[in-house]
Amino acid sequence: MNELNFRAPKGTRDILWPDSERHQRLVDIFSAVVGEAGYTQVITPMFEHIEVFQRLGDATDVVRKEMYDFQDKGGRHLALRPEQTASVVRAFAEHRPNIPWKAWYTGPNFRYERAQKGRFRQFSQVGVEALGTEDPYLDVEVMALAWRFYERLGLSQIKLEVNSLGNKDDRVHFMDALSQHFEKYLKDLSEESQKTLEVNPLRVLDSNREQDSDLIASAPSMIDFLSEDAKKHFSLVQEGLDALDIPFIVNSKLVRGLDYYVRTAFEFVAESFDAAQNAVGGGGRYDGLAEDLGGPPTPGVGFAIGSDRTLLACEAEGVFQTLEPVTEVFVVDTTGGLAALSLTDQLRSAGFKTDRAWDNRSMKAQMKAADKSGALIAVIVGEEELATDTVTLRDLRESTDQIEIEKEIIIETLRKRLR
Ligand code: AMP
């Protein structure tokens, strides 16, 4: 690499304003939505012992091929988190909080994937995990939270797909049937899927290779393998979604990328873009995971929403784009800059977004900077104002409007004008 030409590593990117502001506001809105439902934030480490993630299942690409794993200086085999459910459930198993435990999280994840639009090697998620009950209406609560979150961003072209993956035993029977089906036509399957079949036939359903599509379409359907118990659970989930007027479709081929899901699995798809990367979120029930990670047997359900992709969906729909002004008040000081220094400090303490010009430039240059800043009002201090303890306020939207006021009443005057 040319040392004079450093760039962010492949698959990563710098997020500058205004995108950074949207990322932050997305998290703020998420935390408000889930906070209203009693979810509290959990912050887990960005890396774990690799075994924590290996519990997610060896057949998943995320674990098999995409993990950033490394040995630390103490010889520990660690991995950057490719997702956060495993970390959150590991934290649950370690700390054993009271159940039901309803937690939310945000932060970056790392996957060594083929980088492209909407697919990054470092990407951010917001999500929830709810542990401690098998109640199907908790599955509904969790899906509803994601739905309400999308609504609050202003998104209207999101599709919810749900499926049931059955209980563990149902899955075994289904996987046998799938294996038989795919093995019968093995030669027609893509080479990749032939390999996947050896590790986990379920995952073949996840292939989006053209060559596999017919065989996937004619494959047995999970719905026919559900036990009475799983069927009941699934029908209550659907009833709950109906009761909340949340539209959904049942997609019997939906399996999700990770092996640990049982019963409910769901995905949110952005219909506003047709890229291969239109899954904006997904989740499901993972009743065996807590136990697998050394905790007491505890059912759980949750989802993760990709922040980057959700923001792409917002862009495609033209929503969530307006920004708060960065600067409300701009101080122009032609007396040397000390007045600006103390005035900005005072106005910032009073809660106004305040900026100023630098380098003691001319009145004209400072007014230009004020306009460029997007501020609504300029507070001007010249020699005359300095001598009489006054300031001049100029409305930057209607540039004719200008008044001189006592410096003492500046805060109340600005409050009246701006709030
Ligand atoms: P997953 O854990 O794979 O189900 O991911 C949950 C959500 O995270 C997906 O629906 C995507 O929105 C997002 N996501 C997953 N992988 C990536 C990636 N490499 N780049 C950007 N977003 C991703």
Residues whose N, C-alpha, C, O or C-beta is under 5 A from the ligand:
A	BS01	AMP	E83 R111 E113 G118 R119 F120 F123 G257 A279 V280 G281 G282 A304 I305 G306 D308 R309
